Amino acid sequence: MFRRKSVSLFLIGSALLYLTGCVHDDEPVHQTGYYHSGIYFGKNLPVNYQQGIIDGCTTSKGRYTKSHTLFNNDQNYNNGWFLGRNRCRHLLVIEDEKSEET
């Protein structure tokens, strides 16, 4: 009885592990929350935090964008700007690389 029960538990556990490994890569892990440039930043972000992310991400892509008034006076904007700049850094496209490929 004990052997049959342990084999059954093993089979059920193996099946569950196998099934949880089947995840579609094209679906976002977080269905709700704030995304910018295809990057997930979190849920329930204040408006100025989101604006900071947008401006920081734009800066990291090569076009400097920052509201200095908000950056100096609003901690949400400031934190969002740095987060956006750091998380979007890999999206920078250098023109020399593009011209070498063509």
C-alpha positions as CSV (number, residue, x, y, z in Angstrom):
1,M,0.0,0.0,0.0
2,F,2.8,2.4,1.0
3,R,4.7,1.7,-2.2
4,R,1.7,2.2,-4.4
5,K,0.8,5.5,-2.7
6,S,4.4,6.8,-3.1
7,V,4.5,5.9,-6.8
8,S,1.2,7.7,-7.3
9,L,2.4,10.8,-5.5
10,F,5.6,10.7,-7.6
11,L,3.7,10.5,-10.9
12,I,1.3,13.3,-9.9
13,G,4.2,15.5,-8.8
14,S,6.1,14.8,-12.0
15,A,3.1,15.6,-14.1
16,L,2.6,18.9,-12.2
17,L,6.2,19.9,-12.7
18,Y,6.0,19.0,-16.4
19,L,2.8,21.0,-16.9
20,T,4.0,24.1,-15.1
21,G,7.0,24.2,-17.4
22,C,4.7,24.9,-20.4
23,V,4.5,28.7,-20.5
24,H,4.1,30.8,-23.6
25,D,7.0,33.2,-24.0
26,D,5.0,35.8,-25.9
27,E,2.5,36.4,-23.1
28,P,3.6,38.9,-20.4
29,V,4.1,37.4,-17.0
30,H,2.3,40.3,-15.4
31,Q,-1.1,40.9,-17.0
32,T,-1.6,44.2,-15.3
33,G,0.8,46.9,-14.4
34,Y,2.9,49.5,-16.1
35,Y,4.9,48.7,-19.3
36,H,7.1,51.0,-21.3
37,S,9.1,50.0,-24.4
38,G,8.1,46.4,-23.7
39,I,9.6,46.4,-20.2
40,Y,7.5,45.8,-17.1
41,F,8.0,48.3,-14.3
42,G,5.4,47.4,-11.7
43,K,1.9,48.0,-10.5
44,N,0.2,51.1,-9.0
45,L,2.8,53.6,-10.0
46,P,2.1,57.3,-9.5
47,V,1.8,59.4,-12.6
48,N,5.0,61.3,-12.0
49,Y,6.9,58.1,-11.5
50,Q,5.6,56.8,-14.8
51,Q,6.6,60.1,-16.5
52,G,10.1,59.7,-15.0
53,I,10.3,56.2,-16.4
54,I,9.3,57.6,-19.9
55,D,11.8,60.4,-19.7
56,G,14.6,58.2,-18.3
57,C,14.0,55.6,-21.0
58,T,14.0,58.2,-23.7
59,T,17.3,59.5,-22.4
60,S,18.9,56.0,-22.3
61,K,17.9,55.6,-26.0
62,G,20.0,58.6,-26.9
63,R,17.7,61.6,-26.7
64,Y,18.2,63.4,-23.4
65,T,14.8,64.1,-21.8
66,K,14.3,65.4,-18.2
67,S,12.0,67.8,-16.4
68,H,14.5,69.4,-14.2
69,T,11.8,71.0,-12.0
70,L,10.2,67.6,-11.4
71,F,13.6,65.9,-11.1
72,N,14.7,68.3,-8.3
73,N,11.3,68.5,-6.5
74,D,9.5,65.2,-6.9
75,Q,11.1,62.1,-5.6
76,N,8.7,59.9,-7.6
77,Y,9.8,61.5,-10.8
78,N,13.4,61.3,-9.8
79,N,13.2,57.6,-8.9
80,G,11.3,56.8,-12.1
81,W,13.8,58.7,-14.2
82,F,16.7,56.7,-12.9
83,L,14.8,53.4,-13.1
84,G,13.8,54.1,-16.7
85,R,17.3,55.1,-17.7
86,N,18.8,52.0,-16.2
87,R,16.2,49.5,-17.4
88,C,16.1,50.8,-21.0
89,R,19.9,51.2,-21.4
90,H,20.0,48.0,-23.6
91,L,17.6,49.6,-26.1
92,L,20.2,52.2,-27.2
93,V,21.0,51.7,-30.9
94,I,24.4,53.0,-32.1
95,E,24.3,54.4,-35.6
96,D,27.7,52.8,-36.5
97,E,26.3,49.3,-35.8
98,K,23.3,49.9,-38.0
99,S,25.4,51.2,-41.0
100,E,27.8,48.2,-40.8
101,E,24.9,45.7,-41.1
102,T,23.6,47.3,-44.4
